[in-house]
């Protein structure tokens, strides 16, 4: 690896570590809010009982509305069981939905992973970024990203599927190219290298207007 490549790799690694710290801080704050809300649950009940005893049903209704808003602010879209996976997936799901892309996610990740947080961030982040990019080329009513993550025996199975605008994607030189154009395939190369280094398996397929990436990573 040349000096320039090493510099780029080092800067990218530092940037991704910074993202991990931000995501982790966000999810830890979210969990603290949830614990605080549960702690205050008894007080909320007592307050509503007091309003009800006075027959002030408008106050009860207003209090319930406030609690619903407060809970919605700390609720997550996906709870995988792993804080880092939660942070990455939920931030990307929020990004996708802000761009008008529905996401269907079914994810379960072991709390203790031998995969480093940096590697997990690169893999999930790149899968999501590419699915979002491809989805934006579709009319709003046709956009959809499906995610499935679960343990299969001694391996972690990750599957991302998104609909594509051009039907079946074609390979160039035996591989599927990034939809982002020239110069934007580095993330895919880095992700592939991580899967190989971890002794995992990666496959990409394009059928019936849908593009799917499947990854198996050893947990032990």
C-alpha positions as CSV (number, residue, x, y, z in Angstrom):
1,X,0.0,0.0,0.0
2,X,1.4,3.4,-1.0
3,X,1.8,6.4,1.2
4,X,-1.3,8.2,-0.2
5,X,-3.4,5.0,0.2
6,X,-2.2,4.7,3.8
7,X,-3.1,8.4,4.5
8,X,-6.6,8.0,3.0
9,X,-7.2,4.7,5.0
10,X,-6.0,6.4,8.2
11,X,-8.2,9.4,7.7
12,X,-11.2,7.2,6.8
13,X,-10.6,5.1,9.9
14,X,-10.5,8.2,12.1
15,X,-13.7,9.5,10.6
16,X,-15.5,6.2,11.1
17,X,-14.3,6.0,14.7
18,X,-15.7,9.5,15.3
19,X,-19.0,8.4,13.8
20,X,-19.1,5.3,16.1
21,X,-18.5,7.5,19.1
22,X,-21.4,9.8,18.1
23,X,-23.7,6.9,17.4
24,X,-22.8,5.2,20.6
25,X,-23.3,8.4,22.7
26,X,-26.7,8.9,21.0
27,X,-27.9,5.4,21.8
28,X,-26.6,5.5,25.4
29,X,-28.5,8.8,25.9
30,X,-31.6,7.1,24.4
31,X,-31.3,4.2,26.9
32,X,-30.8,6.6,29.8
33,X,-34.0,8.4,28.8
34,X,-35.9,5.1,28.6
35,X,-34.6,4.1,32.1
36,X,-35.6,7.6,33.4
37,X,-39.1,7.3,31.9
38,X,-39.6,3.9,33.6
39,X,-38.3,5.3,36.9
40,X,-40.9,8.1,36.7
41,X,-43.7,5.7,35.8
42,X,-45.2,5.6,39.3
43,X,-45.2,9.4,39.6
44,X,-47.0,9.6,36.3
45,X,-49.7,7.2,37.5
46,X,-50.2,9.1,40.8
47,X,-50.5,12.4,38.9
48,X,-53.2,11.0,36.6
49,X,-55.1,9.5,39.5
50,X,-55.1,12.9,41.2
51,X,-56.6,14.5,38.1
52,X,-59.2,11.7,37.8
53,X,-60.2,12.0,41.5
54,X,-61.0,15.6,40.8
55,X,-63.0,14.7,37.7
56,X,-60.6,16.7,35.6
57,X,-60.6,14.5,32.5
58,X,-59.2,17.2,30.3
59,X,-56.1,17.3,32.5
60,X,-55.8,13.5,32.3
61,X,-56.1,13.6,28.5
62,X,-53.5,16.4,28.2
63,X,-51.1,14.5,30.5
64,X,-51.5,11.3,28.4
65,X,-50.7,13.3,25.3
66,X,-47.6,14.7,26.9
67,X,-46.5,11.3,28.0
68,X,-47.1,9.9,24.5
69,X,-44.9,12.6,22.9
70,X,-42.2,12.1,25.5
71,X,-42.1,8.4,24.9
72,X,-42.1,8.8,21.1
73,X,-39.0,10.9,21.5
74,X,-37.0,8.1,23.1
75,X,-38.5,5.1,21.3
76,X,-36.4,3.4,18.7
77,X,-37.4,1.9,15.4
78,X,-35.3,-1.2,15.8
79,X,-34.1,-2.9,19.0
80,X,-31.6,-5.6,18.0
81,X,-30.2,-6.3,21.5
82,X,-26.8,-4.8,20.6
83,X,-26.3,-1.1,21.4
84,X,-23.9,-0.4,18.5
85,X,-26.1,-2.1,15.9
86,X,-29.1,-0.2,17.3
87,X,-27.3,3.1,16.9
88,X,-26.2,2.5,13.3
89,X,-29.4,1.0,12.1
90,X,-31.8,3.5,13.7
91,X,-29.8,6.5,12.5
92,X,-29.8,5.1,9.0
93,X,-33.5,4.2,9.1
94,X,-34.3,7.8,10.2
95,X,-32.2,9.1,7.3
96,X,-33.9,6.8,4.8
97,X,-37.4,7.8,6.0
98,X,-36.5,11.5,5.9
99,X,-35.8,10.9,2.2
100,X,-39.1,9.2,1.7
101,X,-37.8,5.6,1.7
102,X,-39.8,3.0,3.7
103,X,-37.7,0.5,5.6
104,X,-38.8,-2.9,6.9
105,X,-36.4,-4.2,9.4
106,X,-36.2,-7.4,11.4
107,X,-32.9,-7.5,13.3
108,X,-31.5,-9.4,16.2
109,X,-27.8,-9.1,17.1
110,X,-25.9,-10.7,20.0
111,X,-24.9,-8.2,22.7
112,X,-21.3,-9.6,22.7
113,X,-19.7,-9.6,19.3
114,X,-16.2,-10.6,18.3
115,X,-16.6,-8.2,15.3
116,X,-15.1,-4.8,16.2
117,X,-17.5,-1.8,16.3
118,X,-15.5,-0.2,13.5
119,X,-16.0,-3.2,11.2
120,X,-19.7,-3.4,12.1
121,X,-20.1,0.3,11.3
122,X,-18.4,0.0,7.9
123,X,-20.5,-3.0,6.9
124,X,-23.9,-1.8,8.0
125,X,-23.2,1.8,7.0
126,X,-22.1,0.9,3.5
127,X,-25.0,-1.5,3.0
128,X,-27.5,1.1,4.1
129,X,-25.9,4.0,2.1
130,X,-25.9,2.1,-1.1
131,X,-29.5,0.9,-0.6
132,X,-30.6,4.5,0.1
133,X,-28.7,5.8,-3.0
134,X,-30.3,3.2,-5.3
135,X,-33.8,3.8,-3.8
136,X,-33.6,7.6,-4.6
137,X,-33.6,6.8,-8.3
138,X,-37.1,5.3,-8.0
139,X,-40.4,7.1,-7.8
140,X,-41.5,7.6,-4.2
141,X,-44.2,5.0,-4.3
142,X,-41.8,2.3,-5.5
143,X,-39.1,2.7,-2.9
144,X,-38.4,0.1,-0.3
145,X,-35.5,-1.3,1.7
146,X,-35.8,-4.6,3.5
147,X,-33.3,-5.6,6.3
148,X,-32.9,-8.9,8.0
149,X,-30.2,-9.6,10.6
150,X,-30.1,-12.7,12.9
151,X,-27.9,-15.4,14.3
152,X,-27.6,-18.6,12.2
153,X,-25.8,-21.1,14.3
154,X,-22.3,-19.8,14.9
155,X,-22.7,-17.0,12.3
156,X,-24.3,-13.6,12.0
157,X,-26.5,-13.4,8.9
158,X,-27.1,-9.9,7.3
159,X,-29.4,-9.3,4.4
160,X,-30.2,-6.0,2.7
161,X,-32.6,-5.8,-0.3
162,X,-33.6,-2.7,-2.2
163,X,-35.7,-2.2,-5.3
164,X,-33.8,-0.8,-8.3
165,X,-34.8,1.5,-11.1
166,X,-33.1,-0.4,-13.9
167,X,-34.4,-3.9,-13.2
168,X,-31.7,-6.5,-13.1
169,X,-28.3,-4.9,-12.5
170,X,-25.4,-5.9,-14.6
171,X,-21.9,-7.0,-13.5
172,X,-18.8,-5.3,-14.8
173,X,-15.6,-7.4,-14.6
174,X,-17.5,-10.0,-12.6
175,X,-18.7,-7.6,-9.8
176,X,-21.6,-5.2,-9.3
177,X,-20.5,-1.6,-9.4
178,X,-21.6,1.1,-7.0
179,X,-24.7,3.1,-8.1
180,X,-23.0,6.3,-7.0
181,X,-20.7,6.6,-10.1
182,X,-17.0,6.7,-10.6
183,X,-14.9,7.2,-7.5
184,X,-17.6,6.1,-5.0
185,X,-16.8,2.4,-4.9
186,X,-14.2,2.6,-2.2
187,X,-16.8,1.8,0.6
188,X,-17.8,-1.4,-1.2
189,X,-14.1,-2.5,-1.6
190,X,-13.5,-1.8,2.1
191,X,-16.6,-3.7,3.2
192,X,-15.6,-6.7,1.0
193,X,-12.1,-6.6,2.5
194,X,-13.5,-6.7,6.0
195,X,-15.8,-9.6,5.3
196,X,-12.8,-11.5,3.8
197,X,-10.5,-10.7,6.7
198,X,-13.1,-11.9,9.2
199,X,-13.5,-15.2,7.4
200,X,-17.0,-14.4,6.3
201,X,-19.0,-14.9,3.1
202,X,-20.6,-12.2,0.9
203,X,-22.9,-12.5,-2.1
204,X,-24.7,-10.0,-4.2
205,X,-27.6,-10.8,-6.5
206,X,-30.0,-8.8,-8.8
207,X,-33.3,-10.4,-9.8
208,X,-36.8,-9.1,-10.6
209,X,-36.1,-5.4,-10.0
210,X,-34.5,-6.1,-6.6
211,X,-30.8,-6.0,-5.5
212,X,-29.8,-8.1,-2.5
213,X,-26.6,-8.3,-0.5
214,X,-26.2,-11.2,1.9
215,X,-23.3,-11.6,4.4
216,X,-22.4,-14.4,6.8
217,X,-19.9,-13.5,9.6
218,X,-18.5,-16.0,12.1
219,X,-19.4,-15.1,15.7
220,X,-16.7,-17.1,17.4
